[in-house]
Amino acid sequence: MSTQEITAETKEKAAKSSWLKRIDFGQYGIMLALVVVMIFFEAMTGGRLLRSDNVASLIQQNAYVIIMAIGMLMIIVAGHIDLSVGSLIAFIGGFLGIAMAKWDIPWVVAVLLALVIGLVVGAWQGFWVAFVGIPGFIVTLAGMLLFRGLAIVMVPQTIAPLPSGFVKIANGGILGWFGFAGVLDVFTLVVGVLLTAMFVFSQLRRRASLIKHGLEPEPMWLAITKMVVIVAFILVFTYILAGAAIGFPFVLVICGVLVVVYTFILNKTTFGRYIYAVGGNREAARLSGISVESVNFWMFVNMGFLAAIGAIVTTSRAGAAVSAAGQNYEMDVIAACFIGGAAVWGGIGRISGTIIGALFMGVLNMGLSIMSVDSAWQQAIKGLVLLGAVAFDQLNKSRAARSV
C-alpha cells in the first residue's frame, strides 16, 4: 500500500472518528430506551397505556418526578445527593392539610406558606452542607428521618377533604379554551404545534451558533433525524392528550414553566456555570474565585423550594394529607437523573436528559401498575433499570475516553 493510500485511509478514519465523537450516544440511547419501553408496555397492556386519559394520569401521577428531578440534577451535578425529598413531601403535605382543613386558611395562602417552608428547610440543610462542611448525603439522610418523623407526629391520621380549588391543581386541566375538533381539545393541539416550532427553531439556532463560533456540529442527517423523531413524538403525544377528559393538565403547565426556567438558569446564567464548575473540579472552582459554599447553600435552598412544589402537587393529587406520602419518591427522582445521563461523580448532566429519565420512570410506573405487577417486583425492576442506566453511562464514558 502506498504512502498516499495510507494517508487517505488515515484521514478517512479521523473524519469518521471526529463526527462520531460529536454524537451524544448517551442522550440518543435514553430516547431510544424511552420509545422502546413505551412500545413494550403499549403491547403488553393491550393498548391501554397510551389511551388519552391514561396519558393524562401518567403526567398527573408522575409530575413530582419531573419537578424534583430538576433540583436533584443541580445537586448531583455539583457532586451531592439529597435523600430527604420524599420525607419533605409528607412533612409539607401534612402542613398543607392542617392549614386548610383544621385552621381554615385559604388554600392560596396555604400554598404560599408551603413554599416558604420549603425554602426554610432548604436553607437549614444547605447551612449544614455549605458552612459546616457535613456531606450532603449525611445531612439529607438525617433530614429524611427527621421530616418523616415530624410528618407522622403532625398527621397521625389522614386529613381530608381539602378545598376543591386546591385539589384541581393536580386533577384539573385547560379544556375547551379554543373549542374542540371533534372530541379533541384544540388548545392542546395548538400547544403541540407551538412546541414543535419552538424546538425546531432552537435546534437550528444552536447549530448556527456552533458554526458561527467555528465549532463543528453533528452531521446534518443526524440533526434532521433527531428533529423528525422528537417532533413526531411531541405531535403524537399532544394528539393523544387532546382526547383526555381534563384537556391539558395544569401540572403539565407547571412542569413546562419549570423546565424552561431552569434550563435557562443552568445554560445561560453565571450560577448555572458555577454549578458545573463546582461539580467538575471543586478546588479549581474555588481557586478561580467561585464561592463554593454559596453555590452549595443556594442549591439546597432551591431543592427545598422544588420539594415544596412537589408536595403541593402530590397532596393535591391525593386530595388528602397522609404521613406515608412520598415513600421512596427520592429513589424515583434520583433514578430519573441518572437514567437521564447525570454523572455519578458530578459535573455532567442536562435537564433535557433528566426529563426523558423522568418520563421513563413515569412510563415504567404506569405500565407496571396497569399490568398489576406486585409492588415488590416493581421496586426490583426499577433497581435493575437504574443499575443498567449507570452501567451504560460508564461504558459510554469509557468509549469516549478511548476515542480521544
Secondary structure in CASP SS format (residue, H / E / C, confidence):
PFRMAT SS
TARGET T0000
AUTHOR 0000-0000-0000
METHOD secondary structure of the structure
MODEL  1
M C 1.00
S C 1.00
T H 1.00
Q H 1.00
E H 1.00
I H 1.00
T H 1.00
A H 1.00
E H 1.00
T H 1.00
K H 1.00
E H 1.00
K H 1.00
A H 1.00
A H 1.00
K H 1.00
S H 1.00
S H 1.00
W H 1.00
L H 1.00
K H 1.00
R C 1.00
I C 1.00
D C 1.00
F H 1.00
G H 1.00
Q H 1.00
Y H 1.00
G H 1.00
I H 1.00
M H 1.00
L H 1.00
A H 1.00
L H 1.00
V H 1.00
V H 1.00
V H 1.00
M H 1.00
I H 1.00
F H 1.00
F H 1.00
E H 1.00
A H 1.00
M H 1.00
T C 1.00
G C 1.00
G C 1.00
R C 1.00
L C 1.00
L C 1.00
R C 1.00
S H 1.00
D H 1.00
N H 1.00
V H 1.00
A H 1.00
S H 1.00
L H 1.00
I H 1.00
Q H 1.00
Q H 1.00
N H 1.00
A H 1.00
Y H 1.00
V H 1.00
I H 1.00
I H 1.00
M H 1.00
A H 1.00
I H 1.00
G H 1.00
M H 1.00
L H 1.00
M H 1.00
I H 1.00
I H 1.00
V H 1.00
A C 1.00
G C 1.00
H C 1.00
I C 1.00
D C 1.00
L C 1.00
S C 1.00
V H 1.00
G H 1.00
S H 1.00
L H 1.00
I H 1.00
A H 1.00
F H 1.00
I H 1.00
G H 1.00
G H 1.00
F H 1.00
L H 1.00
G H 1.00
I H 1.00
A H 1.00
M H 1.00
A H 1.00
K H 1.00
W C 1.00
D C 1.00
I C 1.00
P C 1.00
W H 1.00
V H 1.00
V H 1.00
A H 1.00
V H 1.00
L H 1.00
L H 1.00
A H 1.00
L H 1.00
V H 1.00
I H 1.00
G H 1.00
L H 1.00
V H 1.00
V H 1.00
G H 1.00
A H 1.00
W H 1.00
Q H 1.00
G H 1.00
F H 1.00
W H 1.00
V H 1.00
A H 1.00
F H 1.00
V H 1.00
G C 1.00
I C 1.00
P C 1.00
G H 1.00
F H 1.00
I H 1.00
V H 1.00
T H 1.00
L H 1.00
A H 1.00
G H 1.00
M H 1.00
L H 1.00
L H 1.00
F H 1.00
R H 1.00
G H 1.00
L H 1.00
A H 1.00
I H 1.00
V H 1.00
M H 1.00
V C 1.00
P C 1.00
Q C 1.00
T C 1.00
I E 1.00
A C 1.00
P C 1.00
L C 1.00
P C 1.00
S H 1.00
G H 1.00
F H 1.00
V H 1.00
K H 1.00
I H 1.00
A H 1.00
N H 1.00
G C 1.00
G E 1.00
I E 1.00
L C 1.00
G C 1.00
W C 1.00
F C 1.00
G C 1.00
F E 1.00
A E 1.00
G C 1.00
V C 1.00
L E 1.00
D E 1.00
V H 1.00
F H 1.00
T H 1.00
L H 1.00
V H 1.00
V H 1.00
G H 1.00
V H 1.00
L H 1.00
L H 1.00
T H 1.00
A H 1.00
M H 1.00
F H 1.00
V H 1.00
F H 1.00
S H 1.00
Q H 1.00
L H 1.00
R H 1.00
R H 1.00
R H 1.00
A H 1.00
S H 1.00
L H 1.00
I H 1.00
K H 1.00
H C 1.00
G C 1.00
L C 1.00
E C 1.00
P C 1.00
E C 1.00
P C 1.00
M H 1.00
W H 1.00
L H 1.00
A H 1.00
I H 1.00
T H 1.00
K H 1.00
M H 1.00
V H 1.00
V H 1.00
I H 1.00
V H 1.00
A H 1.00
F H 1.00
I H 1.00
L H 1.00
V H 1.00
F H 1.00
T H 1.00
Y H 1.00
I H 1.00
L H 1.00
A C 1.00
G C 1.00
A C 1.00
A C 1.00
I C 1.00
G C 1.00
F E 1.00
P E 1.00
F H 1.00
V H 1.00
L H 1.00
V H 1.00
I H 1.00
C H 1.00
G H 1.00
V H 1.00
L H 1.00
V H 1.00
V H 1.00
V H 1.00
Y H 1.00
T H 1.00
F H 1.00
I H 1.00
L H 1.00
N H 1.00
K H 1.00
T C 1.00
T H 1.00
F H 1.00
G H 1.00
R H 1.00
Y H 1.00
I H 1.00
Y H 1.00
A H 1.00
V H 1.00
G H 1.00
G H 1.00
N C 1.00
R H 1.00
E H 1.00
A H 1.00
A H 1.00
R H 1.00
L H 1.00
S C 1.00
G C 1.00
I C 1.00
S C 1.00
V H 1.00
E H 1.00
S H 1.00
V H 1.00
N H 1.00
F H 1.00
W H 1.00
M H 1.00
F H 1.00
V H 1.00
N H 1.00
M H 1.00
G H 1.00
F H 1.00
L H 1.00
A H 1.00
A H 1.00
I H 1.00
G H 1.00
A H 1.00
I H 1.00
V H 1.00
T H 1.00
T H 1.00
S H 1.00
R H 1.00
A H 1.00
G C 1.00
A C 1.00
A E 1.00
V C 1.00
S C 1.00
A C 1.00
A C 1.00
G C 1.00
Q C 1.00
N C 1.00
Y H 1.00
E H 1.00
M H 1.00
D H 1.00
V H 1.00
I H 1.00
A H 1.00
A H 1.00
C H 1.00
F H 1.00
I H 1.00
G C 1.00
G C 1.00
A C 1.00
A C 1.00
V C 1.00
W C 1.00
G C 1.00
G C 1.00
I C 1.00
G C 1.00
R C 1.00
I H 1.00
S H 1.00
G H 1.00
T H 1.00
I H 1.00
I H 1.00
G H 1.00
A H 1.00
L H 1.00
F H 1.00
M H 1.00
G H 1.00
V H 1.00
L H 1.00
N H 1.00
M H 1.00
G H 1.00
L H 1.00
S H 1.00
I H 1.00
M C 1.00
S C 1.00
V C 1.00
D C 1.00
S H 1.00
A H 1.00
W H 1.00
Q H 1.00
Q H 1.00
A H 1.00
I H 1.00
K H 1.00
G H 1.00
L H 1.00
V H 1.00
L H 1.00
L H 1.00
G H 1.00
A H 1.00
V H 1.00
A H 1.00
F H 1.00
D H 1.00
Q H 1.00
L H 1.00
N H 1.00
K H 1.00
S H 1.00
R H 1.00
A H 1.00
A H 1.00
R H 1.00
S H 1.00
V C 1.00
END
